[in-house]
Amino acid sequence: MSNTEIDSNQSSQDSSGQPSQTERKPLSRSLFVGLAAAAVVLGIVIYSGIHQRAVAASNLGAATERAAIATVNVIEPKSGAGLEEIVLPGTTQAFIDTPIFARTSGYLKQWYFDIGAHVQQGQLLAVIETPELDQQLSQAQANLKTAQANEKLAEITATRWQNLLKTDSVSKQETDQAVQDLSARQATVESMIADVQRLEQLQSYEKVYAPFSGVITARNTDIGALINAGAGGSQGMATVPQELFHMAAVNRLRIFVSVPEVDSEAAQNGAKVPLSLDEFPGEKFEGTIVRNSDAIDLNSRTLNVEVDIDNHDGRIRPGAYVFVHLKLPDNSKKATSSLIIPANTLLFRSEGLSVGVVRGDHAELVPITIGRDYGSTVEVINGLKPTDQVIVNPSDSLTTGTPVRIDAPTAGGSK
């Protein structure tokens, strides 16, 4: 066999069997490149994931640090120099306010006025039917007539015995007995007269009259109701007062105001004071300080002051919420040095009254001394400066050194 045939056979064998070395080399190179590319892509994916997690952790840490810093609203104190009055709340009361009770027992026969009715003093409000009392009075009057007849007979007998005694026709003892019998009969008559008068007085209570001019604010009975004198309830049980009507004199009203001790000089008897009500926005009424307790209440440290107001037109109702405007005495030095802050900035701690003030990037608790209390605001006479940024609605856990961040400063008031 020649060399040419051998090579031909070898070539044929290679083509029918394993690939040649020439073809194997490009295949290995492509496989390596693919694996390398896959490794690079995998590395990029791993790096990207690790990087994203690192960035997220960093952002979370920054957000956590920002959240740990409390965001607060602040106000700047206002000067108290412009305040010339204090406004204090009060409640109107009828000048006379009283329940109307029955003074005799029976059944309600008729009533003539209901709630809201204006009545004059002496007007008939109701009539009570008292059959038992009427019978008792009739019996007492009959007993009185019997006693008077016996008294007349005893008087005639005593006179006759006294005349007979002058002629010694009867004994002194018999005459004295006749005279004493007359005295006893006279005493019996006087007792009977008192009993009749008592029953007549009780009978007069069958008619219930208005004790003063005013308005009926309540009616607690009706026709046919059993009326017990001064009390109600069933027999054998504890009784409570049985109120037929309730009346109030509304032509003049009282207003009681608790004035802080520091402002007690503003409550001078006879002073005219403006009054305002939410029911009449923009309208002022005039009242007069008529009296005060002349003593400071130990619990509230206030002076109880009575303000009276003429209400002949009946516009103001008893029980209405009213604001009393008291003019403060002139004290320019105190007014110049005082500051006004909202009441929702105060912190009540065991160490005393304080407020939170922003100093730089942290809070600081500053003890203060207050003067007047205006309700929604208070006067600070010591502890604050006009440039301080006072925290509004501070947290109970606020302490000195707490990191804070100002949200939006609001000059002169809360946000």
C-alpha atoms as one frame of an Amber mdcrd trajectory, in Angstrom:
protein
   0.000   0.000   0.000   1.343   3.320  -0.899   1.761   6.365   1.370  -0.942
   8.150  -0.485  -3.449   5.496   0.356  -2.373   5.424   4.015  -2.889   9.173
   4.327  -6.190   8.834   2.583  -7.281   6.135   4.978  -6.084   8.170   7.984
  -7.995  11.132   6.765 -11.045   9.008   6.274 -10.658   7.623   9.775 -10.419
  11.049  11.264 -13.512  12.190   9.487 -15.507   9.229  10.614 -14.150   9.065
  14.191 -12.743  11.716  16.592 -12.246  15.376  15.463  -8.897  16.422  14.401
  -6.533  18.481  16.542  -7.050  21.449  14.242 -10.757  21.480  14.935 -10.329
  20.841  18.757  -8.306  23.981  19.471 -10.955  26.599  18.366 -13.605  24.757
  20.358 -11.611  24.909  23.614 -10.925  28.612  23.118 -14.650  29.420  22.692
 -15.552  27.469  25.805 -13.013  29.380  27.869 -14.225  32.720  26.608 -17.845
  31.801  27.472 -16.931  30.697  30.981 -14.913  33.832  31.522 -17.787  35.993
  30.352 -20.190  34.156  32.633 -17.824  34.628  35.559 -17.562  38.331  34.819
 -21.355  38.717  34.645 -21.759  36.770  37.892 -19.175  38.956  39.544 -20.916
  42.094  38.353 -24.271  40.806  39.700 -22.739  39.902  43.062 -20.987  43.257
  43.307 -24.155  45.129  42.350 -26.183  43.292  45.001 -23.579  43.871  47.701
 -23.292  47.530  46.703 -27.055  48.066  46.766 -27.325  46.449  50.196 -24.485
  48.591  51.480 -26.154  51.743  50.102 -29.523  50.709  51.600 -27.912  50.038
  54.978 -26.194  53.425  54.815 -29.458  55.170  53.892 -31.305  53.327  56.673
 -28.710  54.380  59.193 -28.974  57.999  58.072 -32.796  57.868  58.196 -32.648
  56.325  61.653 -30.340  59.076  62.827 -32.648  61.715  61.355 -35.702  60.089
  62.950 -33.970  60.060  66.315 -33.899  63.856  66.218 -37.296  65.204  67.333
 -38.968  67.763  65.090 -40.504  70.593  67.113 -42.548  73.718  66.504 -41.456
  76.865  68.289 -42.840  80.311  69.076 -41.232  83.551  70.139 -42.613  85.139
  73.328 -44.641  88.298  72.942 -44.140  91.372  75.056 -46.707  91.844  77.817
 -46.572  95.624  77.644 -49.736  95.895  75.554 -51.972  93.893  77.895 -54.287
  96.125  79.896 -56.944  93.633  80.964 -57.496  90.011  81.837 -60.402  87.933
  80.588 -61.803  85.472  83.099 -64.606  82.942  82.610 -67.757  82.921  84.673
 -71.255  81.439  84.729 -74.415  83.478  85.042 -76.834  82.667  87.840 -80.328
  83.917  88.548 -80.432  86.560  91.261 -83.036  84.419  93.060 -83.345  80.715
  92.296 -85.625  78.597  94.448 -87.783  75.460  94.405 -91.485  75.737  95.262
 -92.762  73.086  97.700 -96.213  72.267  99.038 -97.040  73.110 102.660-100.172
  70.966 102.798-101.024  67.425 101.748-103.619  66.450  99.162-104.071  66.030
  95.421-103.096  68.546  92.772-106.359  69.964  91.456-105.002  72.392  88.863
-101.796  74.055  87.690-101.731  77.298  85.693 -98.168  77.841  84.445 -95.637
  75.649  82.695 -91.890  75.997  82.046 -90.818  79.260  80.441 -93.800  81.181
  81.775 -93.066  84.609  83.246 -95.128  85.206  86.386 -95.530  88.112  88.772
 -95.235  87.979  92.517 -98.469  86.728  94.079 -99.831  85.018  90.956-101.608
  81.696  91.537 -99.474  78.794  90.315-101.501  75.759  91.387-104.392  74.561
  93.578-104.211  71.527  95.871-107.362  69.673  96.924-107.224  68.727 100.644
-110.413  66.845 101.709-108.886  65.473 104.912-107.701  68.916 105.990-111.105
  70.400 105.242-112.754  67.809 107.507-110.236  68.481 110.272-110.975  72.197
 110.057-114.732  71.609 110.206-114.285  69.416 113.270-112.031  71.962 114.949
-114.543  74.738 114.316-117.326  72.620 115.839-115.173  71.873 118.889-114.491
  75.578 119.212-118.195  76.352 119.295-118.712  73.714 122.009-115.867  75.143
 124.055-117.221  78.649 123.667-120.639  77.504 124.864-119.110  75.807 127.876
-117.080  78.958 128.549-120.256  81.072 128.453-122.006  78.726 130.892-118.987
  78.731 133.218-118.877  82.533 133.078-122.575  82.780 134.074-122.071  80.271
 136.890-118.992  82.043 138.228-120.771  85.409 138.192-123.787  83.989 139.991
-121.624  82.316 142.689-119.670  85.498 143.239-122.906  87.447 143.807-124.202
  84.802 146.199-120.942  84.894 148.102-121.593  88.540 148.995-124.661  87.467
 150.997-122.914  84.399 152.388-125.402  82.183 150.560-122.576  79.929 149.254
-119.213  78.953 150.574-115.955  80.559 149.523-114.647  77.186 148.268-117.582
  76.630 145.942-117.177  80.142 144.580-113.464  79.560 143.910-114.246  76.307
 142.128-116.696  78.095 139.839-114.150  80.842 139.069-111.386  78.317 138.321
-113.737  76.334 136.106-114.298  79.514 134.098-110.559  80.006 133.727-110.167
  76.422 132.498-112.974  76.891 129.984-111.367  80.099 128.710-108.024  78.324
 128.244-109.797  75.535 126.342-111.383  78.096 124.038-108.024  79.766 123.386
-106.541  76.361 122.532-109.392  75.614 120.194-109.005  79.006 118.509-105.267
  78.337 117.944-106.052  74.927 116.475-108.631  76.412 114.096-106.185  79.131
 113.040-103.488  76.488 112.394-105.813  74.456 110.197-107.020  77.593 108.402
-103.400  78.506 107.727-102.746  75.037 106.324-105.898  75.318 104.254-104.630
  78.581 102.789-101.652  76.612 101.438-104.061  74.838  99.111-103.290  77.697
  96.759 -99.653  77.943  95.704 -98.569  81.509  94.828 -95.426  82.869  93.196
 -93.152  84.202  95.957 -91.464  86.672  93.570 -91.558  87.797  89.959 -89.626
  85.493  87.659 -89.772  82.614  85.237 -90.854  79.012  85.783 -87.829  76.854
  84.938 -89.316  73.486  85.941 -92.718  71.890  86.648 -92.490  68.563  88.463
 -96.139  67.720  89.108 -99.411  67.212  87.264-103.152  67.063  87.883-104.134
  64.255  90.247-100.635  63.806  91.675-100.455  62.985  95.381 -98.905  65.916
  97.211 -97.208  65.423 100.576 -96.472  68.443 102.686 -92.807  69.237 102.101
 -91.838  65.671 101.222 -92.448  62.892  98.732 -92.019  59.139  98.555 -94.110
  56.225  99.774 -95.028  55.366 103.351 -92.333  53.575 105.310 -89.562  54.715
 102.958 -87.111  57.547 103.179 -88.683  60.683 101.754 -87.140  63.447  99.721
 -88.412  66.987  99.157 -91.166  67.070  96.540 -90.645  70.079  94.319 -93.756
  71.354  92.559 -92.143  74.162  90.571 -88.752  75.793  90.222 -88.554  79.556
  89.800 -85.774  81.944  88.907 -85.657  85.730  88.998 -83.896  86.624  85.728
 -84.305  90.406  85.650 -80.929  90.635  87.351 -78.152  88.054  87.127 -75.138
  87.235  89.245 -71.768  86.219  87.811 -69.154  84.697  90.110 -65.553  85.006
  88.915 -62.392  83.554  90.445 -59.765  86.294  90.153 -56.104  85.204  90.579
 -54.454  86.517  93.703 -51.879  88.480  91.696 -54.724  90.387  89.967 -57.024
  90.822  92.958 -56.456  94.599  92.890 -58.368  94.687  89.597 -61.578  93.640
  91.404 -62.718  96.881  93.015 -66.271  97.044  94.341 -68.437  99.393  92.297
 -66.253  99.147  89.178 -67.966  98.731  85.815 -66.658  95.757  83.829 -67.364
  94.695  80.217 -68.858  91.252  79.646 -68.861  89.170  76.465 -70.643  85.954
  75.473 -70.014  83.528  72.627 -73.751  83.677  71.962 -73.415  87.368  71.020
 -70.126  87.705  69.097 -68.743  91.222  68.934 -71.229  92.563  71.505 -70.308
  93.825  74.961 -72.521  93.985  78.043 -71.837  96.019  81.165 -71.726  94.555
  84.647 -70.903  95.929  88.079 -68.638  94.425  90.717 -70.870  94.461  93.799
 -68.901  92.423  96.318 -66.087  89.950  96.860 -65.220  87.350  99.467 -62.416
  89.563 100.830 -60.356  86.406 101.354 -58.063  84.368  99.114 -59.083  80.737
  98.640 -56.259  78.554  99.958 -56.749  75.838  97.345 -57.028  77.896  94.166
 -55.297  81.092  95.321 -58.136  83.145  93.855 -60.542  85.813  95.053 -64.251
  85.071  94.585 -65.864  88.141  93.007 -69.557  88.752  92.259 -70.525  90.769
  89.197 -74.177  91.757  88.732 -75.769  92.593  85.395 -79.150  94.117  84.570
 -81.123  91.656  82.436 -84.534  93.287  82.234 -84.783  92.404  78.531 -84.072
  88.732  79.307 -81.455  88.320  76.564 -78.968  86.553  78.813 -80.135  83.250
  80.241 -79.106  81.864  83.637 -76.317  79.325  83.248 -74.799  81.047  80.198
 -71.000  81.008  79.902 -69.654  84.551  80.057 -66.253  86.253  79.929 -65.487
  89.071  82.360 -62.954  91.693  81.222 -61.134  93.143  84.219 -58.956  96.206
  83.699 -55.528  95.730  85.213 -53.988  98.365  87.460 -51.236 100.451  85.852
 -47.893  98.726  86.393 -45.670  99.691  83.456 -42.480  98.305  84.971 -43.945
  94.849  85.378 -45.602  94.960  81.961 -42.373  95.951  80.225 -40.420  93.049
  81.735 -43.098  90.403  81.255 -43.556  88.074  78.289 -46.610  86.216  77.048
 -46.471  82.578  75.903 -49.190  80.033  75.067 -50.314  77.711  77.846 -49.478
  74.665  75.702 -45.763  75.390  76.060 -45.684  74.742  79.811 -44.083  71.691
  81.393 -45.160  70.671  84.885 -42.326  68.850  86.578 -41.548  67.980  90.175
 -38.853  70.668  90.121 -41.438  73.294  89.222 -42.855  74.988  86.155 -40.584
  75.122  83.085 -40.560  75.410  79.303 -38.449  73.829  76.578 -36.199  76.238
  74.679 -34.190  75.422  71.540 -30.524  76.262  71.999 -28.504  75.409  68.886
 -29.400  71.852  67.870 -30.702  70.667  71.245 -33.409  71.467  73.762 -32.927
  72.994  77.170 -35.442  73.072  80.023 -35.719  76.560  81.499 -37.509  77.150
  84.825 -39.916  80.095  84.702 -42.074  82.167  87.030 -45.544  83.071  85.821
 -47.628  86.067  86.761 -51.126  86.319  85.358 -52.967  83.390  83.874 -55.070
  84.471  80.879 -56.418  80.997  80.151 -54.950  80.201  76.729 -51.825  82.247
  77.498 -49.774  83.028  80.592 -47.571  85.892  81.627 -43.924  85.004  82.343
 -42.166  87.451  84.638 -38.873  85.585  85.035 -36.828  82.960  83.163 -37.316
  83.837  79.479 -35.838  86.279  76.983 -37.723  87.809  74.052 -35.382  86.046
  71.602 -35.914  82.554  73.017 -37.490  79.924  70.779 -40.005  78.164  73.011
 -41.134  74.651  72.063 -44.888  74.239  71.522 -46.578  71.084  72.869 -43.332
  69.636  74.278 -43.127  65.906  74.906 -43.298  64.726  78.513 -39.988  62.929
  77.944 -38.202  66.115  76.843 -34.993  66.703  78.793 -32.085  69.092  78.595
 -29.685  68.051  75.818 -32.297  66.233  73.696 -31.435  66.737  69.985 -34.189
  68.652  68.214 -34.856  70.112  64.801 -37.115  73.137  64.272 -39.936  72.451
  61.863 -41.353  75.920  61.276 -40.943  78.849  63.692 -44.119  80.838  64.316
 -43.759  84.309  65.752 -46.056  85.056  68.640 -48.191  81.929  68.583 -48.363
  78.224  68.109 -48.289  76.665  64.707
